[in-house]
Amino acid sequence: MGSSRLDVLASGAPIEAWKRRSCGDGARGPRLYDWAAATLPDTGTDGYRHWLLIRRSISNPDDRAYYLCFGPADTDDRP
C-alpha cells in the first residue's frame, strides 16, 4: 500500500472532486466550505470501509481540515 501526505493528496484532487456544501448556519449566516472525499484502501473489515473527507476554506483554499471516516461499506461517500 502506498502512502502520501494528506496535503499532497488534497492538492492533487481534480476540480470536479470538490463540492460546495454548508456546515449549517453561523452567527453571520451559512458556513460554506468546499468538500472532497476519497475512498481509502480496504482494511479487511467485512462490511465496513474507510474514507478521507477533506474540508477547505472558500476564501483560503490552503486552509484545510481532514477527517478520517469509518462506516458501512454502502455509505454514500459523495460530500
C-alpha positions in Angstrom: 0.0 0.0 0.0 1.3 3.5 -0.9 1.3 6.5 1.3 1.3 10.2 0.8 0.9 13.3 2.9 -2.7 14.5 3.2 -1.9 18.0 1.9 -0.3 16.5 -1.2 -3.3 14.3 -1.9 -5.7 17.2 -1.4 -3.7 19.5 -3.7 -3.9 16.8 -6.4 -7.7 16.4 -6.2 -9.4 17.3 -9.5 -11.6 20.4 -9.6 -14.7 18.2 -10.1 -14.0 16.3 -6.8 -14.8 19.5 -4.8 -18.4 20.2 -3.8 -19.6 23.3 -2.1 -21.7 22.5 1.0 -22.9 24.2 4.1 -21.9 23.2 7.7 -25.1 24.9 8.9 -25.8 28.5 9.9 -23.3 30.5 12.0 -23.6 33.9 13.6 -23.1 35.6 10.2 -25.2 33.2 8.1 -24.3 29.9 6.3 -20.9 28.4 6.9 -19.9 27.3 3.4 -16.9 25.1 2.6 -15.6 23.0 -0.3 -15.6 19.3 0.4 -14.0 16.3 -1.3 -13.9 12.6 -0.4 -11.6 9.7 -1.3 -12.1 6.0 -0.6 -9.1 4.5 1.2 -7.7 1.0 0.6 -9.7 -1.9 2.1 -8.5 -2.8 5.6 -10.2 -6.2 5.5 -13.1 -5.2 7.8 -16.1 -7.0 6.5 -19.0 -4.7 5.5 -17.1 -1.5 6.5 -14.6 0.8 4.9 -12.5 3.9 5.5 -12.5 7.1 3.5 -10.9 10.5 3.8 -13.1 13.6 3.9 -11.4 17.0 3.2 -12.8 20.4 4.0 -11.2 23.5 2.6 -11.9 27.2 3.1 -13.5 29.0 0.1 -11.6 32.2 0.8 -8.2 30.4 1.5 -8.0 27.0 -0.3 -4.8 26.2 1.6 -6.8 26.2 4.9 -8.0 22.6 5.1 -9.3 20.1 7.7 -9.0 16.4 7.3 -11.4 13.8 8.7 -10.8 10.0 8.7 -14.2 8.4 8.3 -15.2 4.8 9.0 -18.7 3.3 8.3 -20.8 0.8 6.5 -19.4 0.0 3.0 -22.6 1.1 1.3 -22.4 4.6 2.8 -22.5 7.3 0.1 -19.1 8.9 0.1 -20.1 11.9 -2.0 -19.8 15.1 0.1 
